[in-house]
Amino acid sequence: MNTMKNFFRQLSYYPSALVGLLVVFLLIFTAVYAMIKIPYNEAINLWRGGEDVWYKNPKFAAPAWVNHFSSKKYAESFAVSTSDGTIEKVADPGAENTATYTMNYAFDFEYDYYPQEMILYITSVFDEKQPFISLEWLTPDGRTIRIANFAIGQDFTYRFSQDEKLRTKLKTDDVIPVLFSLPDETTPAKGVYQLLVTGTTFESDSDINVELVLHGQVYGLAGTDHARRDLVVPLLWGAPVALAFGLIASLGTAMLTMIISAVGAWYGGWIDELIQRITEINLVLPFLSILIMIGTFYSRSIWVILGATIALSIFTGAIKGYRSIFVQLKESMYIEAARAYGASNFRIVFTYLIPRMIPLLIPGLVLSVPSFVFLEAGLAVLGLGDPVLPTWGKMIDDASRNGALYRGYYYWILEPTILLMFTGLGFAMLGFALDRIFNPRLRDV
């Protein structure tokens, strides 16, 4: 307990360490929150979902908070329906099993840009006689525009911008701007708009429900991509994936490297020679090229890439550095004492040699985490990321493939890039401080 208190007291002397520690704790909190809020299977289904999952979201929508920094306000997306009560629904029973349903929704439009699209999803229950629907659009200046009249099936989707009859009636090829403008105006008219849906059923047990979806230019906290996916999902789930890959690779590589170095230094002879020759061969192998070959010709699973990364990172220059220290430690007096009372080779290696290296291991372990995080992201940017998992690197790859920079969708690239930068910065600041604490010779540098 006193040792831990002394350690945290020394850590508090370095403001950079406190900032780094805060960043690391935030990443861990984000990772835990992501796994609780969006369980793994749900995250995979959302990430791989199509129009049936993300139909409420617009394509290429910036985050909603950009309106706070823009002089002109972008239209925000929303979805309302009679099922959840956000659209008022009134039933008026008629004669001979007929009924009239009046459904209307009024909303205040105070934006400077037109929406992308309006879509009405209609569901009905009937046996033989199809219900009939009438749509009217009420504008802030008191005009009533008759949109359409049609019979519906059990599931019907009406897209305002794709109705050829409505285009002809309004004498335009672009319906949405006309619906949201005053006559002879080219800018959106602000005020309260209302959609009035009147449905008639012809059977006693028939029913009608509607859902109105308006696709604006902005959506949610992180925006959307080309597949309408909410980018909050990969931003949140990128944290546990990045931390798991970085920490497992860093810890696995450091521990195996230290154990192999200690075994080689203690036993010497052909065992040490074999370890050194394998290390020298591995040092000249093209690390990234081998990972690219594995991802291209074998598997892009993150676990396969993680295993290959650890295997290729064990026999590096650190082997020789650790070996030189272990060779000196094996001649120490306490090792001679352990030999004298009959300690086994296993006990000497794992109880007396390796623990002496732990203080030197911890800073290097922390500092190596960002390199493995960037490696996973870099492979994803090259198109070799796990196709199943939503990660920061996969976000950047999708953005690059869909011309985010050329189209001005900077948020799509900046969001995961900033998180990667903060991850690297947090672990680096903490690692440098730990290096000064565990290596007294660096404190005065």
C-alpha positions as CSV (number, residue, x, y, z in Angstrom):
1,M,0.0,0.0,0.0
2,N,2.8,2.4,0.8
3,T,4.5,1.5,-2.5
4,M,1.3,2.4,-4.4
5,K,0.9,5.7,-2.5
6,N,4.6,6.6,-3.2
7,F,4.1,5.7,-6.9
8,F,1.0,7.9,-7.3
9,R,2.7,10.7,-5.4
10,Q,5.6,10.6,-7.8
11,L,3.2,10.4,-10.7
12,S,1.4,13.6,-9.5
13,Y,4.7,15.5,-9.9
14,Y,4.3,15.3,-13.7
15,P,1.2,17.2,-15.1
16,S,1.7,15.4,-18.4
17,A,1.2,12.1,-16.7
18,L,-2.0,13.3,-15.1
19,V,-3.3,14.4,-18.5
20,G,-2.3,11.1,-20.1
21,L,-3.9,9.2,-17.2
22,L,-7.1,11.1,-17.7
23,V,-7.1,10.3,-21.4
24,V,-6.5,6.6,-20.8
25,F,-9.3,6.5,-18.2
26,L,-11.7,8.3,-20.6
27,L,-10.9,5.7,-23.3
28,I,-11.5,2.9,-20.9
29,F,-14.8,4.4,-19.8
30,T,-15.8,4.9,-23.4
31,A,-14.9,1.2,-24.1
32,V,-17.0,-0.1,-21.2
33,Y,-19.9,2.2,-22.0
34,A,-19.9,1.1,-25.6
35,M,-20.0,-2.6,-24.7
36,I,-22.8,-2.0,-22.2
37,K,-24.9,0.4,-24.3
38,I,-24.4,-1.4,-27.6
39,P,-23.7,-5.1,-27.0
40,Y,-21.3,-6.9,-29.4
41,N,-24.0,-8.7,-31.5
42,E,-26.1,-5.6,-31.8
43,A,-23.1,-3.5,-32.8
44,I,-22.3,-6.0,-35.6
45,N,-25.9,-6.1,-36.8
46,L,-26.1,-2.3,-36.9
47,W,-22.7,-1.9,-38.7
48,R,-23.7,-4.5,-41.3
49,G,-27.3,-3.3,-41.5
50,G,-28.8,-1.9,-44.7
51,E,-31.8,0.3,-45.6
52,D,-34.1,-1.7,-43.4
53,V,-32.1,-0.8,-40.3
54,W,-31.0,2.8,-41.1
55,Y,-34.0,4.0,-43.2
56,K,-34.6,6.9,-40.8
57,N,-31.2,8.4,-41.3
58,P,-30.1,10.6,-44.2
59,K,-27.0,9.9,-46.3
60,F,-23.8,11.9,-45.8
61,A,-25.3,14.0,-42.9
62,A,-23.0,16.1,-40.8
63,P,-23.4,16.1,-37.0
64,A,-26.2,18.2,-35.7
65,W,-23.9,20.3,-33.5
66,V,-22.4,22.0,-36.6
67,N,-25.5,24.3,-36.5
68,H,-24.0,25.9,-33.4
69,F,-21.0,27.1,-35.5
70,S,-22.8,28.0,-38.7
71,S,-24.5,31.3,-39.5
72,K,-27.0,29.4,-41.7
73,K,-28.8,26.5,-40.1
74,Y,-29.0,23.1,-41.8
75,A,-32.2,21.1,-41.7
76,E,-32.2,18.5,-38.9
77,S,-33.6,15.0,-39.5
78,F,-36.5,13.5,-37.6
79,A,-38.9,10.6,-37.7
80,V,-42.4,10.5,-36.2
81,S,-45.2,8.0,-36.4
82,T,-48.7,7.2,-35.2
83,S,-47.4,4.1,-33.4
84,D,-45.5,6.1,-30.8
85,G,-48.1,8.9,-30.6
86,T,-45.9,11.6,-32.1
87,I,-48.4,11.8,-35.0
88,E,-52.0,12.5,-33.9
89,K,-54.5,10.0,-35.1
90,V,-58.2,10.4,-34.9
91,A,-60.7,7.6,-36.0
92,D,-64.2,8.5,-37.3
93,P,-66.4,5.3,-37.7
94,G,-68.7,5.5,-40.7
95,A,-71.5,3.4,-42.1
96,E,-71.3,-0.1,-43.5
97,N,-67.9,-1.0,-41.9
98,T,-66.1,2.1,-43.3
99,A,-64.0,4.3,-41.1
100,T,-62.0,7.5,-41.7
101,Y,-58.7,8.1,-40.0
102,T,-57.3,11.6,-39.8
103,M,-53.5,11.8,-39.1
104,N,-51.7,15.1,-39.0
105,Y,-48.3,16.3,-37.9
106,A,-47.2,20.0,-37.6
107,F,-43.6,21.0,-37.2
108,D,-41.7,24.3,-37.0
109,F,-39.1,24.6,-39.8
110,E,-36.6,27.3,-39.0
111,Y,-33.7,26.4,-41.2
112,D,-31.8,28.0,-44.1
113,Y,-31.4,24.9,-46.2
114,Y,-33.9,22.5,-47.7
115,P,-34.3,18.9,-46.5
116,Q,-32.9,16.1,-48.6
117,E,-36.1,14.1,-48.8
118,M,-39.4,13.4,-47.1
119,I,-40.7,9.8,-47.0
120,L,-44.0,8.5,-45.7
121,Y,-44.1,4.8,-44.6
122,I,-47.7,3.5,-44.5
123,T,-48.9,0.2,-43.1
124,S,-52.4,-1.1,-43.1
125,V,-54.5,-4.1,-42.0
126,F,-57.2,-5.4,-44.3
127,D,-58.5,-8.6,-45.8
128,E,-59.7,-7.8,-49.3
129,K,-60.6,-4.1,-49.7
130,Q,-57.6,-1.9,-49.9
131,P,-57.7,1.4,-47.8
132,F,-57.5,4.7,-49.6
133,I,-55.1,7.6,-48.7
134,S,-55.2,11.3,-49.4
135,L,-52.2,13.6,-48.6
136,E,-52.3,17.4,-48.1
137,W,-49.5,19.8,-47.3
138,L,-50.2,23.0,-45.4
139,T,-47.6,25.8,-45.7
140,P,-46.9,28.7,-43.3
141,D,-48.6,31.2,-45.6
142,G,-51.9,29.4,-45.4
143,R,-51.7,27.5,-48.7
144,T,-53.0,23.9,-49.0
145,I,-51.2,21.7,-51.6
146,R,-52.9,18.4,-52.5
147,I,-50.1,15.9,-52.7
148,A,-51.6,12.6,-53.8
149,N,-54.5,10.2,-53.6
150,F,-53.9,6.5,-53.9
151,A,-54.9,3.0,-52.7
152,I,-52.4,1.3,-50.4
153,G,-51.3,-2.3,-49.7
154,Q,-50.2,-3.6,-46.4
155,D,-46.8,-1.9,-46.7
156,F,-46.5,1.2,-48.8
157,T,-43.7,3.8,-49.2
158,Y,-44.3,7.2,-50.6
159,R,-41.3,9.4,-51.5
160,F,-42.3,12.9,-52.2
161,S,-39.5,13.7,-54.5
162,Q,-40.1,10.7,-56.7
163,D,-43.8,11.2,-57.4
164,E,-44.0,12.0,-61.1
165,K,-47.6,13.3,-60.9
166,L,-46.6,15.7,-58.1
167,R,-43.7,16.9,-60.2
168,T,-46.1,17.6,-63.0
169,K,-48.6,19.3,-60.7
170,L,-46.0,21.6,-59.2
171,K,-44.2,22.1,-62.5
172,T,-40.8,21.3,-61.2
173,D,-38.2,18.5,-61.2
174,D,-37.3,19.1,-57.6
175,V,-40.3,18.8,-55.4
176,I,-38.8,19.4,-51.9
177,P,-37.7,23.0,-52.5
178,V,-41.2,23.9,-53.9
179,L,-42.9,22.4,-50.9
180,F,-40.7,24.4,-48.5
181,S,-40.8,27.8,-50.4
182,L,-43.2,30.6,-51.0
183,P,-44.3,31.0,-54.6
184,D,-41.5,32.5,-56.8
185,E,-39.0,32.2,-53.9
186,T,-35.7,30.3,-54.0
187,T,-35.1,30.2,-50.3
188,P,-36.8,28.1,-47.6
189,A,-39.9,29.7,-46.0
190,K,-39.6,29.5,-42.2
191,G,-42.7,28.7,-40.2
192,V,-45.0,25.9,-39.3
193,Y,-45.7,23.2,-41.9
194,Q,-48.3,20.5,-41.6
195,L,-48.8,17.2,-43.3
196,L,-52.4,16.0,-43.3
197,V,-53.1,12.3,-44.0
198,T,-56.7,11.2,-44.5
199,G,-57.2,7.4,-44.8
200,T,-60.4,5.5,-45.4
201,T,-60.9,1.8,-44.7
202,F,-63.7,-0.4,-46.0
203,E,-63.7,-3.3,-43.6
204,S,-64.6,-3.5,-39.9
205,D,-61.2,-4.6,-38.7
206,S,-59.0,-2.5,-41.0
207,D,-56.5,0.0,-39.6
208,I,-53.9,2.5,-40.9
209,N,-50.6,3.7,-39.4
210,V,-48.1,6.1,-40.9
211,E,-44.5,7.1,-40.2
212,L,-43.1,10.4,-41.5
213,V,-39.3,10.6,-42.0
214,L,-37.6,13.8,-42.9
215,H,-34.0,13.6,-44.1
216,G,-32.1,16.8,-43.4
217,Q,-28.4,17.8,-43.9
218,V,-27.4,17.1,-40.2
219,Y,-28.1,14.2,-37.9
220,G,-27.1,13.1,-34.4
221,L,-23.9,13.5,-32.5
222,A,-21.5,12.2,-35.2
223,G,-23.3,12.3,-38.5
224,T,-23.9,9.5,-41.0
225,D,-22.1,7.8,-43.8
226,H,-22.9,6.6,-47.3
227,A,-24.9,3.7,-46.0
228,R,-27.0,5.9,-43.6
229,R,-25.2,4.4,-40.6
230,D,-25.0,6.4,-37.5
231,L,-21.3,7.1,-36.9
232,V,-21.7,7.0,-33.2
233,V,-21.6,3.2,-33.5
234,P,-18.0,2.9,-34.9
235,L,-16.8,5.8,-32.8
236,L,-17.9,4.1,-29.6
237,W,-16.9,0.6,-30.6
238,G,-13.6,1.8,-32.0
239,A,-12.4,2.4,-28.4
240,P,-12.7,-1.2,-27.1
241,V,-11.3,-2.6,-30.4
242,A,-8.4,-0.3,-30.3
243,L,-7.6,-0.8,-26.6
244,A,-8.0,-4.5,-26.9
245,F,-5.7,-4.8,-29.9
246,G,-3.1,-2.3,-28.5
247,L,-3.0,-3.7,-24.9
248,I,-3.0,-7.4,-25.9
249,A,-0.4,-6.9,-28.6
250,S,1.8,-4.7,-26.3
251,L,1.5,-6.9,-23.2
252,G,1.9,-10.2,-25.2
253,T,4.9,-8.9,-27.1
254,A,6.6,-7.5,-24.0
255,M,6.1,-10.5,-21.8
256,L,7.1,-13.1,-24.4
257,T,10.1,-11.1,-25.4
258,M,11.3,-10.8,-21.8
259,I,10.7,-14.5,-21.0
260,I,12.6,-15.6,-24.1
261,S,15.4,-13.2,-23.4
262,A,15.7,-14.5,-19.8
263,V,15.6,-18.1,-20.9
264,G,18.3,-17.6,-23.5
265,A,20.5,-15.6,-21.1
266,W,20.2,-18.1,-18.3
267,Y,20.7,-21.4,-20.2
268,G,23.1,-20.0,-22.8
269,G,24.6,-22.4,-25.3
270,W,22.6,-23.6,-28.3
271,I,19.4,-22.2,-26.8
272,D,20.8,-18.7,-26.7
273,E,22.3,-19.1,-30.2
274,L,19.0,-20.2,-31.6
275,I,17.2,-17.3,-30.1
276,Q,19.8,-14.8,-31.4
277,R,19.7,-16.2,-35.0
278,I,15.9,-16.2,-35.1
279,T,16.0,-12.6,-33.9
280,E,18.5,-11.6,-36.6
281,I,16.4,-13.2,-39.3
282,N,13.2,-11.5,-38.0
283,L,14.9,-8.1,-37.9
284,V,15.3,-8.1,-41.7
285,L,11.8,-9.4,-42.5
286,P,9.4,-6.8,-43.9
287,F,6.9,-6.6,-41.0
288,L,4.1,-4.6,-42.7
289,S,4.4,-6.5,-46.0
290,I,3.9,-9.8,-44.2
291,L,0.8,-8.5,-42.4
292,I,-0.6,-7.3,-45.8
293,M,0.1,-10.7,-47.3
294,I,-1.7,-12.4,-44.4
295,G,-4.7,-10.0,-44.7
296,T,-4.9,-10.4,-48.5
297,F,-4.4,-14.1,-49.0
298,Y,-5.4,-15.7,-45.7
299,S,-7.7,-13.8,-43.4
300,R,-8.6,-10.3,-42.3
301,S,-9.9,-11.3,-38.9
302,I,-8.6,-9.0,-36.3
303,W,-7.6,-12.1,-34.1
304,V,-5.5,-13.5,-37.0
305,I,-3.8,-10.1,-37.5
306,L,-3.3,-9.8,-33.8
307,G,-1.6,-13.2,-33.5
308,A,0.6,-12.5,-36.5
309,T,1.5,-9.1,-35.1
310,I,2.6,-10.6,-31.7
311,A,4.5,-13.4,-33.4
312,L,6.5,-11.0,-35.6
313,S,7.1,-8.5,-32.8
314,I,8.6,-10.9,-30.3
315,F,12.0,-11.4,-31.9
316,T,13.0,-7.8,-32.2
317,G,15.9,-5.7,-31.0
318,A,14.4,-5.7,-27.5
319,I,15.5,-9.3,-27.2
320,K,19.2,-8.3,-27.4
321,G,18.7,-5.4,-25.0
322,Y,17.0,-7.5,-22.4
323,R,19.6,-10.3,-22.9
324,S,22.4,-7.9,-22.1
325,I,20.8,-7.0,-18.8
326,F,19.9,-10.6,-17.9
327,V,23.5,-11.7,-18.6
328,Q,24.7,-9.2,-15.9
329,L,21.9,-10.1,-13.5
330,K,22.7,-13.9,-13.6
331,E,26.1,-13.1,-12.1
332,S,24.6,-11.2,-9.2
333,M,25.2,-12.3,-5.6
334,Y,21.5,-13.1,-4.9
335,I,21.4,-15.4,-7.9
336,E,24.5,-17.2,-6.5
337,A,22.7,-17.5,-3.2
338,A,19.6,-18.9,-4.9
339,R,21.8,-21.5,-6.6
340,A,23.4,-22.4,-3.3
341,Y,20.1,-23.3,-1.6
342,G,19.1,-25.4,-4.6
343,A,16.6,-23.2,-6.4
344,S,15.5,-24.7,-9.7
345,N,16.2,-23.1,-13.1
346,F,12.5,-22.3,-13.5
347,R,12.3,-20.6,-10.1
348,I,15.5,-18.5,-10.8
349,V,14.2,-17.3,-14.2
350,F,10.7,-16.5,-13.2
351,T,11.2,-15.5,-9.6
352,Y,14.6,-13.8,-9.5
353,L,15.5,-12.6,-13.0
354,I,12.3,-11.5,-14.7
355,P,10.7,-9.5,-11.7
356,R,13.9,-7.3,-11.7
357,M,13.0,-6.2,-15.2
358,I,9.3,-5.3,-14.5
359,P,10.1,-1.6,-13.7
360,L,11.8,-1.3,-17.1
361,L,9.0,-3.2,-18.8
362,I,6.1,-1.0,-17.7
363,P,7.1,2.3,-19.5
364,G,7.9,0.5,-22.7
365,L,4.7,-1.5,-22.6
366,V,2.6,1.7,-22.2
367,L,4.6,3.5,-24.9
368,S,4.1,0.7,-27.4
369,V,0.3,0.6,-27.1
370,P,-0.3,3.5,-29.6
371,S,2.0,1.9,-32.2
372,F,-0.2,-1.2,-32.2
373,V,-3.4,0.9,-32.2
374,F,-2.1,2.8,-35.3
375,L,-1.1,-0.4,-36.9
376,E,-4.6,-1.8,-36.7
377,A,-6.0,1.5,-38.0
378,G,-3.4,1.6,-40.8
379,L,-4.3,-1.9,-42.0
380,A,-8.0,-0.9,-42.0
381,V,-7.2,2.2,-44.1
382,L,-5.4,-0.1,-46.5
383,G,-8.5,-2.1,-46.8
384,L,-7.3,-5.0,-44.6
385,G,-9.3,-4.3,-41.5
386,D,-11.7,-6.8,-40.1
387,P,-14.9,-6.6,-42.3
388,V,-17.1,-7.4,-39.3
389,L,-16.0,-4.9,-36.6
390,P,-16.8,-1.2,-36.6
391,T,-13.4,0.5,-36.0
392,W,-11.8,3.9,-36.4
393,G,-9.6,2.7,-39.2
394,K,-12.6,1.3,-41.0
395,M,-14.4,4.6,-40.8
396,I,-11.4,6.4,-42.4
397,D,-11.2,3.7,-45.1
398,D,-15.0,4.1,-45.9
399,A,-14.6,7.9,-46.0
400,S,-11.6,7.6,-48.4
401,R,-13.4,5.2,-50.7
402,N,-16.5,7.5,-50.9
403,G,-14.6,10.7,-51.5
404,A,-15.2,12.4,-48.2
405,L,-12.5,15.0,-48.6
406,Y,-13.5,15.9,-52.2
407,R,-17.2,16.1,-51.2
408,G,-16.5,18.2,-48.1
409,Y,-17.5,15.5,-45.5
410,Y,-14.6,16.4,-43.3
411,Y,-16.3,15.2,-40.1
412,W,-16.2,11.6,-41.4
413,I,-12.4,11.6,-41.4
414,L,-11.7,14.1,-38.6
415,E,-13.8,12.3,-35.9
416,P,-11.8,8.9,-35.9
417,T,-8.5,10.7,-36.6
418,I,-8.9,12.9,-33.6
419,L,-9.7,9.9,-31.4
420,L,-6.6,8.1,-32.7
421,M,-4.5,11.2,-32.0
422,F,-5.8,11.5,-28.4
423,T,-5.2,7.8,-27.8
424,G,-1.6,8.1,-29.0
425,L,-1.1,11.3,-27.0
426,G,-2.6,9.9,-23.8
427,F,-0.4,6.8,-23.7
428,A,2.7,8.7,-24.8
429,M,2.4,11.3,-22.1
430,L,1.8,8.6,-19.5
431,G,4.6,6.4,-20.8
432,F,7.2,9.2,-20.8
433,A,6.3,10.0,-17.2
434,L,6.5,6.4,-16.1
435,D,9.9,6.1,-17.8
436,R,11.2,9.0,-15.6
437,I,9.7,7.5,-12.5
438,F,11.1,4.0,-13.0
439,N,14.4,5.2,-14.5
440,P,15.9,7.8,-12.0
441,R,18.7,8.7,-14.4
442,L,16.1,10.5,-16.6
443,R,14.5,12.6,-13.9
444,D,17.1,15.4,-14.2
445,V,17.2,15.3,-18.0
